[in-house]
Each structure stands twice: as C-alpha cells, then as structure tokens.
Amino acid sequence: MMIGTNRPQSIDPAKLDRRDAAWLVDKLVQVVVFIGGISGIIFIIGIFVFVTSEGIGFLTSTFKFTEFFGSIQWRPTSNNPTYGILALIAGTASVTGLAMILAVPFSIGAAIFIAEFASGKVREALKILVELLAAIPSVVWGFIGLSIMNPLIIETFGVPIGLNVLNSGVILGLMAAPIMTTIAEDALKAVPDTYREAAEAMGATRWQVVFRVVLPAAKNGLVAAILLGVGRGFGETMAVLMASGHSINLPTSVFDSVRALTATIAAELGETAVGSEHYQVLFTLGILLFLVTFVINLTADLIVKGVRKK
Amino acid sequence: MDRQPSPAIDTQDLNLWYGTFQALFDVNLKIKSGLITSLIGPSGCGKTTFLRCINRINERLGYVRTTGSIEVLGHDIYAPEVELIQVRKLVGMVFQRPNPLPLSIRENILFGFRTHNAGKKITKSDEDQIVEDALKRVLLWDTVSSRLHHSATHLSLEEQQKLCIARLLPVKPAVLLMDEPCSALDPRATEAVEELIWELRGDFTILIVTHNMAQARRASDECIFMLLGKVIEHGLTEDVFISPEHKETADYIEGRYG
C-alpha cells in the first residue's frame, strides 16, 4: 500500500472513453422505458385505426346521418334493417345523467370531508375504502343491480320491472363516485395551505374556508373530476347491460327500461358475421364512443393543466 | 403610582408545547398600546410561536398545548367562552410570505369584513368605500384602483403584502401581528412596507417578528429579545441596542450567534 504517496484517483483517465457495464445497463433501461412510454400512444392509435377500419365500410356506404342519429328504429336483424341510435344515445345519456346527479354531490362531499375535515386514521381508512370501492369489478355491480336493486325497486315503487334508468343510474353512480372522489380530493389537496391559514387568521370558520376559498381555488380540478366521472359512466358496459333492462326505448321516467350504446355492442357483436353490415354498424358505435370519451378525457386533462399554469 | 396605560397585550406565565417539545417558557410580557414592538432572537427561539399564540392561529396544528394566559385589551383570549372569530377580529395577522387569497383584489379586502358582518345587509357603495379606504391607508389605491376585479395573486410581492395588511383594516383590529413581513421582499419593497408599518403606528398595536437587526432598530419603539423559548430582555429599542442589560442580548446584537 502506498497510502499518502499518491493522490487517490477516483477514475483512471485511460478508462474515460471506455463503455462499461453501467453504461450498458443505463442505455438498456433508457430503451425499455422509452418503449413503455410510447406504447401507450401506439396502442391508442392502433385501437382507433382498428375500430375505424372495421366501421368505415358502413360509414361510406349506407350511412345516413339523419336516420342514424334521428331515428329510434334499431332493427339490425330485420329483413329491411334500419340503424337508428337515438334511443341508444338517450339510454346512455339518461343513465349517465342520473348517475351524475346522484354521484356528484356525494363525491364532492366525500372529497371535502376527506381532504378538509377528517384527520389521521379516519382519513387513511376512508381513502383505502374509496379505492377499494373503485376496484369492485363492474360485473359485480351489475349483479347487485340484478339481484338486489331489481326486487327492491319493484317492491318500493310498485313498478312491474326494476331493471330501468333508476337501477342502472344508481349502480353507475356508485361506480363513478370513487374515481370522482379520489380526483376531487387531489384537487382540494393541491390548494396551498397558506390560503386556509390566511382565511382562518381573518376569522373564517372551517366551513367558510372551504366554501369561500378552497372550493373556488380548486374549481377546475373539481370540474375535471366530474368530467372523468362522466367519461367513466359513458363507457361503462357490463353493469349497465345488466341493470338497465336493455330494451330500446326513449325513456320518459326513471322507471323506463333503456338500452345503452355500450351494452348494444356487448350484446350484439358476438352474434354478427364478421364484416357484415350489422358488424360494421356496431364498430361505428365504437368510433362514436371512442370519440366522445376521448373528448371528455382531453377536456378534463386540459382543465387540470389550466390549473397548474396559474 | 405612575399613570401607566394598560398594556394592549398582557401575557402571564405563558408556556407552550408542540407535542412534548416545549417552545415557550413562562413568557410574561406587557406590550404597550399603540406602539411598534419588535421581537428578535435566533431561529427557533420561539418568537414566531409567541406571535402565533396571540390570535390563536397556532391551534390549527392540533398538537399544541398552552398554559398561562394572554389578555388582549383586558380580555383573556384563552378563556373557554371566547370565540375564535372574536379573537381574530381583535388581532389581525400578516404572514411571512404574502398570502392574498386567490380572489380579486376587492374580494380580498372584503373577505374579513364579510366574515365579521355575516347576515348584515351591506350596500355595494358601502363596500366600495371600505375597499377604497383600506387601499388608501396602505398607499395602494393609486396603483390598483383601476383593476380591483383582477386576481390579487398577480400583484407584485410588495403590493401583495400591502394588500394583506389592507385586508385586515376594515374589521378594525386593535393588534396587528406581523411575522417577518418583509423577508420575502427586495430592499426597495422592504422600505415601502416598513414605511407603511410606521404609518400605521398609533392606530394599532403592532408586534413584528424580524430577523433583520437593522429593521428592528429603525422601525420599532420597543424591542423584545428571546432565546430558547424565554424572554431575555424587553425595553425601549434604543436601550436594548445601545446598552443591553444581558450578555446574551449583547452577543446576539453584535452577531456572535443567531
């Protein structure tokens, strides 16, 4: 050992231009992470291209705008088939609308409680429970709709069938609430604590702080949370299929059975011949669903970005 | 007996714990009405903690425990029947970083006023007058009067801090607490805010925490020196700076620690 005689050198200058194992690993990880990163984009483009190519045949041939969006005649298997999706749109809209009416107040309320009032163990327990609620498979929700809600609605309201807008709206509301709660809570958490402190120092009570300071400051994030909930409801299939009654109908009350866009695809795609007109129409519905959810999610995303920029 | 006016703030054996950590030890202070009193001392000496006791904003933390009493204008603010909202009406606070609410300038000024006049009918012209008076008092009216509906968070730091002082005035507090109000500002803005604080002297009892020795010296009537949660010295600012009674004070002022 020659301690003290030579200055210890961390690296041999001759080795500087050599690529060692660490360099290789670094490069490898970079490539893997890059592939992972762009795969999301590739998949979404791939899905869109696939859905569009399957549905384009109908769009360019027999597609008639007014009949497609303006008619309630959905008769794909008739000898003289008509494809009017107005009733399906109305079904999806009524179920999603009712779900939002029920879920928005609950989710925002839950988010306010978790973010602003609960503390310590209560908050942690609630957050875990809400996340657990989000993890329940949709077929289980549909099952609850069929076997619990259905008889309950028949008994309570004295209606002949319990599979209707009310049933699926409640189920969908319960499904959308956890994701909305989680995102809304994030939005409330992002409001700087200095605002709360300033307002409290001026004598505001905690409710006043929430209503006059925190909610206005978090409003964009809350709107985004609601929009994502709408997107969730719009795209939900299995639970709606099971709980809505699946009958083509322009609903006039919450006790009418309806059929949703998504449920139609799920129920009919298996029975169609690949490449047939009916098959292509179902894919056209897919394009429509894809575009609507894409726009909803993009809007929500832009709104959240808008929050950050400020 | 001297005809001493009763103090604006009178603390008796004030002790404070954050959990198990004791941050204040038997603080007994009488802070004179209408003067500017500065609180100096090294970081962690308890001066900000003491300040935050006087409008009970410390209690936000939840794990704070206090014993002893604080009287503001003869009222024990820790008495069980006292409502926090009343304490905060009496004692306004300015924070280290300007923290205007993310509302318009006008709404910021009216926030406290509305909180303390809930349920009363106030006309818009009354509100306009309140906003104008408050902003004129902090010398901000000329610069912001044309943009009262703009967001307060877009103002410069100096303007924000002046706004934070202005928004306390409509509820007519007796005491203004200031926690290093200039530490986020540049020297020119510091001068402007200091001038404003001096301007408010007489109408309010002002208690100001500062790290800036020169600021304490030029901008306060009385000075309190704290060390490790205890009050070491309290006197006229010039006495504390020129002929301190305690060695610790002298050492701190000369910059031997802190």
Interface residues (C-beta under 8 A of the other chain):
Chain A: S119 T194 Y195 R196 E197 A198 A199 E200 A201 M202 G203 A204 T205 Q208 R212 V213 P216 A217 K310
Chain B: N55 I57 R60 G62 L84 I85 Q86 R88 K89 G92 M93 F95 R97 N99 P100 L101 P102 L103 F111 G112 T115 H116 T153 C164 R167 L168 V171
